[in-house]
Amino acid sequence: MPKKVGIYMPGLGEAYRKESAEKYARRFMHQINYNRSESSIQYSSTIEKIFYDEAGKLSAQHITIWETTAGEKKQAYCFYEYQYADVLVAAFEKKNVLLKSLTLFAHVIVKIPLIFYRLFYVGRSIGYTPRYRGEAFFVFLLFLLMSSAILFLFPAAIALIVNAGNENVYFKQLLNWLHLSPRKLQEYSQMALNITAVILILLPGINTMITALATEFSCATDYLNSGERKQKIHGQLDKLLEFICEKEGNDTDVTLHTYSFGSIIALDYIFPFGIPVSARIRNNIKGLITIGCPYDFIRVYFGSFFSGRDVSVSDKIYWINVYSLADALASNLRKTNTKGKAEYGMPGSPLLPVNLNYELTNIKPNLLYQLLTLYSVRVHASYWDADDDAQSCLSLVVKQLQEQNIIHQ
């Protein structure tokens, strides 16, 4: 019987939350255990670091889930982690704050006409509601503020410059040219500091969250618009898939377990543009699990990214899609923001995912609170708890895999 193997592809911001394949695998293991009728079966996991290239430079976590029955131990499932973010974000992270701000500013400015247009119209074929578009619009405005260095990056620096430049002749000439007095600029900088302090007191995590989102947005934009680092990312994934098949067996069944932007990388890999599907993908990738997949967000703001692809493996794989209606980034692949079966998938493909709705609460905050606190963006991180022994959306995933006889009940 072919071995069951998963490749875990996290979201771009998972490193900020200290997420890993090990934690995902342990959540998965707990849900297998909780959803088995036979209580005598015991589960455990082991982790090792593997190198999957000839030079020994590419490494990954390998987590094995073991099943023990009557003293007999056997492999039930295993995961390999693919950290594409290391490749995608590396160049951006090396830039200084000024270059990061300029890059983000350029990306947002280019999108402004489309952002305004999409605020009012997306077409009837996409279930991306005005509330989500309004919150996305607000996030883009925050990105614009960040990249302009108004609130989050340089208010303290402005105050220091003003204090240091009060006696500088050239600095005074510059202020005169701008029709500003040192006192007036001091007042502006103090106001910026006060506003920043209020925001950080009321929403202590927002600075880190917005900074992380800005990094993700800039790197994701480069990938989506110009294929930045795409060849490198897909090439490393080819190497990992080949390593798995050599180690686990040529008939190994591989499922891509993906979250957030990892889902977009996976869709781009399985349904490639410009090249045919590889034999290894066609023969060994049997499934795709997308959690919090920003499919509709990409369709709304990045147009034809999913068009013109090789969808020839559509009849060879299964697709499970986990979403929350409260999540502004996740797609339910329906024309309305409602629960139900998926109504569309990849353009030109007959494959429709099995939709699994996961909601953390049935309480809906008022719209103003949602907007000011980025509630629907923060929900994107609520598919599991920080601790791997807590409940999570993987309960739905495991039950669905059992129903489809992909893993044993």
C-alpha positions in Angstrom: 0.0 0.0 0.0 1.5 3.4 -0.9 2.7 5.6 1.9 0.8 8.7 2.8 3.0 11.8 2.9 2.1 15.5 3.3 4.2 18.5 2.4 3.3 21.4 4.6 3.5 24.8 3.0 2.8 27.6 5.5 1.7 31.2 5.1 4.3 33.9 4.5 3.8 35.3 8.0 3.9 32.0 9.9 7.5 32.7 11.1 6.2 35.7 13.0 3.8 33.5 15.0 6.5 30.7 15.5 4.5 28.2 13.5 6.1 25.1 12.0 5.4 21.8 10.3 6.1 20.1 13.6 3.2 21.9 15.3 0.9 21.3 12.3 1.8 17.6 12.3 1.1 17.3 16.0 -2.3 19.0 15.5 -3.0 16.5 12.7 -1.9 13.6 14.9 -4.2 14.6 17.8 -7.2 14.9 15.5 -6.5 11.4 14.1 -6.4 10.1 17.6 -9.6 11.9 18.7 -11.5 10.7 15.6 -10.6 7.0 16.0 -13.2 4.6 17.5 -10.5 2.3 18.8 -9.1 3.7 22.0 -6.3 1.1 22.3 -4.3 2.7 19.5 -1.6 5.0 20.6 0.0 7.8 18.6 3.4 9.5 18.8 5.6 11.6 16.6 9.3 12.0 15.9 11.1 14.8 14.1 14.4 14.9 12.2 16.2 17.4 10.0 16.8 16.2 6.5 18.8 17.6 3.6 17.3 17.1 0.1 19.9 18.4 -2.3 23.2 17.1 -3.4 25.2 20.0 -1.8 23.5 19.6 1.6 22.3 23.2 1.6 18.5 22.6 1.4 17.0 21.3 4.6 13.5 20.5 5.9 11.8 19.2 9.0 10.6 15.6 8.6 7.9 14.6 11.1 6.7 11.0 11.3 3.4 10.1 13.0 3.6 6.6 14.5 0.6 4.3 15.3 1.1 1.7 18.0 -1.3 -1.3 18.3 -0.7 -4.2 20.7 3.0 -3.3 20.8 3.4 -3.1 17.1 4.5 0.3 15.8 4.1 1.5 12.2 4.1 4.7 10.3 0.6 6.2 10.0 1.5 9.5 8.2 4.5 11.8 7.7 5.1 15.4 6.9 7.9 17.3 5.2 8.1 21.1 5.6 8.8 23.4 2.6 9.7 26.9 3.8 9.3 28.8 0.5 9.2 32.1 2.5 12.9 31.8 3.1 13.4 32.2 -0.6 10.6 34.7 -1.3 11.3 37.1 1.6 15.1 36.9 1.7 15.9 39.7 -0.7 13.2 42.0 0.8 14.4 41.4 4.4 18.0 42.5 3.4 16.7 46.0 2.4 16.9 48.8 4.8 13.8 50.5 6.2 13.9 53.3 3.6 14.1 50.8 0.6 11.3 48.7 2.2 9.1 51.7 2.5 9.8 52.8 -1.1 9.0 49.3 -2.4 5.8 49.1 -0.5 4.9 52.7 -1.6 5.4 51.8 -5.2 3.3 48.6 -5.0 0.4 50.5 -3.3 0.5 53.5 -5.6 0.3 51.3 -8.6 -2.8 49.5 -7.1 -4.7 52.6 -6.0 -6.9 53.0 -9.2 -7.8 49.3 -9.0 -8.4 49.5 -5.2 -10.9 52.3 -5.7 -12.6 50.5 -8.6 -12.8 47.2 -6.7 -14.3 49.0 -3.7 -17.5 49.4 -5.7 -17.4 46.6 -8.3 -15.9 43.1 -8.6 -18.4 41.4 -10.9 -21.1 38.8 -10.1 -18.8 35.8 -10.4 -16.8 36.5 -7.2 -18.2 36.3 -3.7 -15.9 39.0 -2.3 -18.3 41.1 -0.3 -18.2 45.0 0.1 -17.3 44.6 3.7 -14.1 42.7 2.9 -13.3 45.1 0.1 -13.7 48.0 2.5 -11.4 46.3 5.0 -8.9 45.6 2.2 -9.1 49.2 1.2 -8.4 50.2 4.8 -5.4 47.9 4.9 -4.1 49.4 1.7 -4.4 52.8 3.3 -2.4 51.6 6.3 0.3 50.3 3.9 0.3 53.7 2.3 0.8 55.4 5.7 3.6 53.0 6.6 5.4 53.4 3.3 5.1 57.2 3.7 6.7 56.8 7.1 3.9 58.9 8.8 2.8 57.0 11.8 4.6 53.7 12.3 8.2 54.2 11.1 9.7 57.6 11.7 7.8 59.8 14.1 10.5 59.6 16.8 13.2 60.2 14.2 11.4 63.4 13.0 11.4 64.7 16.6 15.1 64.0 16.9 15.9 65.7 13.6 13.9 68.8 14.6 15.7 69.1 18.0 19.1 68.6 16.4 18.4 70.9 13.5 17.1 73.9 15.3 20.5 75.6 15.2 21.4 74.5 11.7 21.3 77.2 9.1 20.7 74.8 6.2 17.9 73.1 8.1 16.2 76.5 8.8 16.5 77.4 5.1 14.8 74.1 4.2 12.0 74.8 6.7 11.5 78.3 5.2 11.3 76.9 1.7 8.6 74.5 3.0 6.9 77.4 4.8 7.3 75.6 8.1 8.7 76.8 11.4 10.7 74.6 13.7 7.9 75.0 16.3 5.2 74.0 13.9 7.2 70.9 12.7 7.8 70.0 16.4 4.0 70.2 17.0 3.4 67.9 13.9 6.0 65.3 15.1 4.6 65.4 18.6 1.1 64.8 17.3 2.4 61.8 15.3 4.0 60.4 18.4 0.8 60.8 20.4 -1.3 59.2 17.7 1.1 56.3 17.5 1.1 55.9 21.3 -2.7 55.8 21.4 -2.9 53.2 18.6 -0.2 51.0 20.3 -2.0 51.2 23.7 -5.5 50.4 22.3 -4.2 47.7 19.8 -0.8 46.5 21.2 -0.2 44.0 18.4 -1.2 46.0 15.4 2.3 47.4 14.7 3.8 43.9 14.4 0.8 42.7 12.4 0.8 45.5 9.9 4.6 45.3 9.5 4.3 41.6 8.8 1.4 42.1 6.4 3.4 44.8 4.6 6.3 42.4 4.1 4.0 39.7 2.9 2.2 42.1 0.5 5.4 43.4 -1.0 6.9 39.9 -1.6 3.6 38.4 -2.7 3.1 41.2 -5.2 6.5 40.7 -6.7 5.7 37.0 -7.1 2.3 37.5 -8.6 3.1 40.4 -10.9 6.5 39.3 -12.2 7.2 35.8 -11.0 9.8 37.0 -8.6 11.7 34.0 -7.2 9.1 31.7 -8.7 11.6 29.5 -10.6 13.7 29.1 -7.4 10.7 28.2 -5.3 9.2 25.7 -7.7 12.7 24.2 -8.4 13.3 23.6 -4.7 9.8 22.0 -4.4 10.7 19.7 -7.3 13.8 18.7 -5.4 11.9 18.0 -2.2 9.2 16.0 -4.1 11.9 13.9 -5.8 13.7 13.3 -2.5 10.4 12.1 -0.9 9.7 9.7 -3.7 13.2 8.3 -3.5 13.1 7.9 0.3 9.4 6.8 0.8 8.9 4.9 -2.4 8.1 5.7 -6.1 4.4 5.0 -5.5 4.1 7.4 -2.6 0.9 9.4 -2.4 1.7 13.1 -1.6 -0.8 15.7 -0.4 0.1 19.4 -0.2 -1.1 20.8 3.1 -1.2 24.5 2.6 -2.1 27.7 4.5 -2.7 31.2 3.2 -0.2 32.2 0.5 1.2 28.7 0.6 -2.1 27.7 -1.0 -1.3 30.1 -3.9 2.2 28.7 -4.3 0.7 25.2 -4.4 -2.0 26.0 -7.0 0.7 27.7 -9.1 2.8 24.6 -8.9 0.1 22.0 -9.5 -1.5 24.0 -12.3 1.5 25.7 -13.9 1.5 28.5 -16.4 3.9 28.4 -19.4 5.1 24.8 -18.9 3.4 21.4 -18.8 2.8 19.5 -15.6 5.8 17.4 -14.7 5.7 13.6 -14.6 6.5 13.6 -10.8 3.5 15.9 -10.1 1.2 13.9 -12.3 2.2 10.6 -10.8 2.7 11.4 -7.1 0.7 14.4 -6.0 -2.7 13.0 -5.1 -4.3 15.8 -3.1 -4.4 19.5 -2.1 -5.6 20.9 1.2 -6.0 24.7 1.2 -6.6 26.5 4.5 -7.5 30.2 4.4 -6.7 30.3 0.7 -6.8 33.9 -0.6 -8.0 32.8 -4.1 -10.7 35.5 -4.5 -8.4 38.2 -3.1 -5.9 37.4 -5.8 -8.7 37.3 -8.5 -9.9 40.7 -7.4 -6.6 42.6 -7.1 -4.3 40.6 -9.4 -6.6 40.0 -12.3 -5.6 37.1 -14.6 -3.1 35.4 -12.4 -5.0 32.0 -12.5 -5.7 32.2 -16.3 -4.2 30.1 -19.1 -2.9 27.2 -17.0 -2.3 23.5 -17.5 -5.1 21.8 -15.6 -4.5 18.3 -17.0 -4.1 16.8 -13.5 -7.6 17.9 -12.4 -9.0 14.3 -12.6 -6.1 12.9 -10.7 -6.2 14.8 -7.4 -8.7 15.7 -4.7 -9.0 19.2 -3.2 -10.2 20.1 0.3 -10.7 23.8 1.0 -11.1 25.2 4.6 -12.5 28.7 5.0 -14.1 31.0 7.4 -16.8 33.5 6.4 -15.4 35.9 8.9 -11.9 35.8 7.2 -11.4 38.6 4.7 -8.6 36.7 2.9 -10.0 33.2 2.8 -12.1 32.1 -0.2 -15.2 29.9 -0.1 -15.1 29.6 -3.9 -18.7 30.6 -4.1 -20.4 33.6 -5.8 -21.9 34.7 -2.5 -20.4 34.9 1.0 -22.4 31.9 2.3 -21.7 28.4 3.4 -22.1 25.6 0.8 -20.5 23.6 -1.9 -17.8 25.2 -4.1 -19.1 26.7 -7.3 -15.8 27.3 -9.1 -12.2 26.4 -9.0 -9.2 26.9 -11.3 -10.3 28.4 -14.7 -10.8 25.6 -17.3 -10.7 22.9 -14.7 -13.6 20.6 -13.8 -12.1 20.0 -10.3 -14.2 21.6 -7.5 -12.9 21.4 -3.9 -14.8 19.9 -1.0 -15.7 23.1 1.0 -15.3 22.9 4.8 -16.5 25.8 6.8 -14.7 26.6 10.1 -15.9 29.3 12.4 -14.5 30.1 15.8 -17.5 32.1 17.1 -21.0 33.0 16.0 -20.7 36.5 17.5 -20.3 39.2 14.8 -18.8 42.5 16.0 -20.2 45.7 14.6 -18.7 47.1 11.3 -16.8 50.0 12.9 -15.1 47.7 15.3 -14.2 45.3 12.5 -12.8 48.1 10.4 -10.7 49.8 13.1 -9.3 46.6 14.6 -8.9 44.8 11.2 -11.0 42.0 12.7 -11.6 40.1 9.5 -7.9 40.2 8.7 -7.0 39.0 12.2 -9.5 36.1 11.8 -7.1 34.8 9.1 -4.9 33.5 11.9 -7.6 31.7 13.9 -7.7 28.3 12.1 -5.6 26.9 15.0 -4.4 28.0 18.4 -0.7 28.8 19.2 -0.5 25.5 21.2 -0.6 22.3 19.2 -2.7 20.4 21.7 -5.7 22.7 21.2 -8.7 22.2 18.9 -8.3 23.4 15.3 -9.8 23.2 11.8 -7.8 20.0 11.3 -10.6 18.2 13.0 -12.7 18.9 9.8 -9.8 18.0 7.6 -9.1 14.6 9.2 -12.8 13.6 9.2 -13.0 14.4 5.5 -9.8 12.4 4.7 -11.3 9.5 6.6 -14.6 9.8 4.7 -12.7 9.7 1.4 -10.7 6.7 2.7 -7.4 8.6 2.3 -6.5 7.8 5.9 -8.0 5.0 8.0 -10.8 5.6 10.5 
